[in-house]
Amino acid sequence: MHILSIHAYIVVNSITITKMTCKGICVRYKAQKPVGTGRYASGQRRCQICEIFIKWEGLWCPCCGYRLRTKPRNLKYKAKLRARVEADSIEAQAIADNQKEVETIVVASKTKSKAKAKTVKAKKSKAKAKTSCTYCEKLFVFIDKHEKKCTKNPNVEVLESSENESISIKA
C-alpha cells in the first residue's frame, strides 16, 4: 500500500480512490435539532468531514464515506446519553410487563370466566395502597399489624410495662 499524500489521493493496489471530502450529498440527509432530547439519543449521527448531523442508518457517511459518530465525545454528554438510554430501557420493560399482564387476562377470559376473576383478584392484591401510621407516619400495606407493634404507640409501652411488673412480682 502506497500513500502519496494525505491531501491528494490514496492509492491501494493500483486502484485510485479520491480523497474523502464532502460532495454535498449529505445535505439531503441533514437532521434538524430535536427538542427535549439529544441528537444522538434521537438517532442522529455526525460526520466529522462534512461537519453535519444526518439522519442515516448506515455506519458510513453517504457523502464522503467517512465513519459516522454515534456517541458524543464529551464526558458530560456521554453521561446524559447513558442515563437516557437506561431510562428508555426501564420504560420499555414496564410496557412489556403490562402487555404480558393484559395477555394473561385475555387468555384466561377465553378459557374460563372463573379463571379470569381469579387472575383479576390476584392482580389487585399486588397493587394494594399503602397507608401511613398514625404514630410514626411511615407507609405500610398492613397498617393494623404495624400499629400494634409500633414503638411510638403509647398503648404498646403500657402493655410492655405491665408485663415487666408481673414478671418482677413472680420472681
C-alpha positions as CSV (number, residue, x, y, z in Angstrom):
1,M,0.0,0.0,0.0
2,H,1.5,3.3,-1.1
3,I,0.3,6.7,0.2
4,L,1.3,9.6,-2.0
5,S,-0.1,12.4,0.1
6,I,-2.6,12.9,2.8
7,H,-4.4,15.6,0.9
8,A,-4.2,14.3,-2.6
9,Y,-5.2,10.7,-3.3
10,I,-5.0,7.3,-1.7
11,V,-3.5,4.5,-3.9
12,V,-4.3,0.9,-2.8
13,N,-3.1,-1.9,-5.1
14,S,-3.0,0.3,-8.2
15,I,-6.7,1.4,-7.6
16,T,-7.0,5.1,-7.2
17,I,-9.6,6.4,-4.7
18,T,-10.3,10.0,-4.4
19,K,-9.7,11.7,-1.1
20,M,-12.5,11.8,1.5
21,T,-14.2,15.2,1.0
22,C,-17.8,16.4,1.2
23,K,-19.6,16.1,-2.1
24,G,-22.8,17.8,-1.0
25,I,-24.9,14.6,-0.8
26,C,-25.2,14.9,2.9
27,V,-27.4,18.0,2.7
28,R,-30.2,15.7,1.6
29,Y,-30.0,13.9,4.9
30,K,-29.4,16.9,7.2
31,A,-31.2,16.5,10.5
32,Q,-33.0,19.1,12.5
33,K,-32.1,19.6,16.1
34,P,-34.6,17.7,18.3
35,V,-36.5,19.4,21.1
36,G,-36.2,17.9,24.5
37,T,-33.7,15.1,23.6
38,G,-30.1,14.9,22.4
39,R,-29.1,14.4,18.9
40,Y,-27.5,11.0,19.5
41,A,-30.4,9.8,21.6
42,S,-32.9,10.6,18.8
43,G,-30.8,8.5,16.3
44,Q,-28.8,11.2,14.5
45,R,-25.2,10.7,13.5
46,R,-22.4,13.1,12.9
47,C,-19.9,13.2,10.1
48,Q,-16.7,14.9,11.0
49,I,-15.7,15.6,7.4
50,C,-19.0,17.1,6.3
51,E,-19.4,18.7,9.8
52,I,-23.1,17.9,9.9
53,F,-25.6,15.8,11.8
54,I,-27.5,13.5,9.5
55,K,-30.4,11.1,9.7
56,W,-28.8,8.0,8.3
57,E,-29.0,4.3,9.4
58,G,-25.6,3.3,7.9
59,L,-22.3,3.3,9.7
60,W,-20.6,5.3,6.9
61,C,-21.4,8.8,5.6
62,P,-23.3,8.6,2.2
63,C,-21.4,11.7,1.1
64,C,-17.8,11.2,1.8
65,G,-17.5,7.6,3.1
66,Y,-16.1,8.6,6.5
67,R,-17.2,6.8,9.6
68,L,-20.1,8.4,11.4
69,R,-20.1,9.2,15.1
70,T,-22.9,7.6,17.0
71,K,-21.9,8.7,20.5
72,P,-20.8,12.1,22.0
73,R,-17.1,12.7,22.8
74,N,-17.7,14.9,25.8
75,L,-18.0,13.0,29.2
76,K,-20.9,15.2,30.3
77,Y,-22.9,14.4,27.2
78,K,-21.9,10.7,27.4
79,A,-23.4,10.5,30.9
80,K,-26.6,12.2,29.7
81,L,-26.9,9.7,26.8
82,R,-26.3,6.8,29.1
83,A,-28.9,7.9,31.6
84,R,-31.5,8.5,28.8
85,V,-30.8,5.0,27.3
86,E,-31.2,3.4,30.7
87,A,-34.5,5.3,31.4
88,D,-35.8,4.3,28.0
89,S,-35.0,0.6,28.6
90,I,-36.7,0.7,32.0
91,E,-39.8,2.3,30.4
92,A,-39.8,-0.3,27.7
93,Q,-39.5,-3.1,30.3
94,A,-42.5,-1.7,32.2
95,I,-44.6,-1.5,29.0
96,A,-43.7,-5.1,28.1
97,D,-44.7,-6.3,31.6
98,N,-48.0,-4.5,31.3
99,Q,-48.7,-6.1,27.9
100,K,-47.9,-9.6,29.4
101,E,-50.4,-9.0,32.2
102,V,-53.1,-8.0,29.7
103,E,-52.3,-11.0,27.6
104,T,-52.7,-13.4,30.6
105,I,-56.0,-11.8,31.5
106,V,-57.3,-12.1,27.9
107,V,-56.1,-15.8,27.6
108,A,-57.7,-16.6,31.0
109,S,-61.0,-15.0,29.9
110,K,-61.0,-17.1,26.7
111,T,-60.6,-20.3,28.6
112,K,-62.9,-19.8,31.6
113,S,-64.7,-16.8,33.1
114,K,-63.9,-18.1,36.6
115,A,-60.1,-18.1,35.9
116,K,-60.4,-14.5,34.7
117,A,-62.0,-13.5,38.0
118,K,-59.2,-15.2,40.0
119,T,-56.4,-13.5,38.0
120,V,-58.0,-10.1,38.3
121,K,-58.2,-10.5,42.1
122,A,-54.6,-11.6,42.2
123,K,-53.5,-8.5,40.3
124,K,-55.5,-6.2,42.6
125,S,-53.9,-7.7,45.7
126,K,-50.4,-6.9,44.4
127,A,-51.4,-3.2,44.0
128,K,-52.7,-2.5,47.5
129,A,-52.4,1.1,48.6
130,K,-50.1,1.9,51.5
131,T,-51.5,3.9,54.4
132,S,-49.5,5.9,56.9
133,C,-49.2,5.0,60.6
134,T,-50.9,7.4,62.9
135,Y,-47.9,7.3,65.3
136,C,-44.8,7.2,63.2
137,E,-46.2,8.3,59.8
138,K,-44.4,5.6,57.8
139,L,-46.3,3.9,55.0
140,F,-47.4,0.3,55.4
141,V,-49.6,-2.1,53.5
142,F,-50.9,-3.9,56.6
143,I,-51.3,-0.9,58.9
144,D,-53.2,-2.7,61.7
145,K,-50.3,-5.1,62.3
146,H,-47.8,-2.3,62.4
147,E,-49.8,-0.1,64.8
148,K,-50.0,-2.9,67.3
149,K,-46.2,-3.2,67.3
150,C,-45.3,0.5,66.6
151,T,-42.7,1.8,69.1
152,K,-44.3,5.3,69.1
153,N,-47.7,3.9,70.1
154,P,-48.3,4.8,73.7
155,N,-50.6,1.8,74.3
156,V,-47.8,-0.6,73.3
157,E,-45.5,0.8,76.0
158,V,-48.2,0.5,78.7
159,L,-48.7,-3.2,77.9
160,E,-44.9,-3.9,78.0
161,S,-44.5,-2.2,81.3
162,S,-47.4,-4.2,82.9
163,E,-45.8,-7.4,81.6
164,N,-42.5,-6.4,83.3
165,E,-44.2,-5.7,86.6
166,S,-45.9,-9.1,86.6
167,I,-42.6,-10.8,85.9
168,S,-40.9,-9.0,88.7
169,I,-43.7,-10.0,91.1
170,K,-43.4,-13.6,90.1
171,A,-39.6,-13.6,90.5
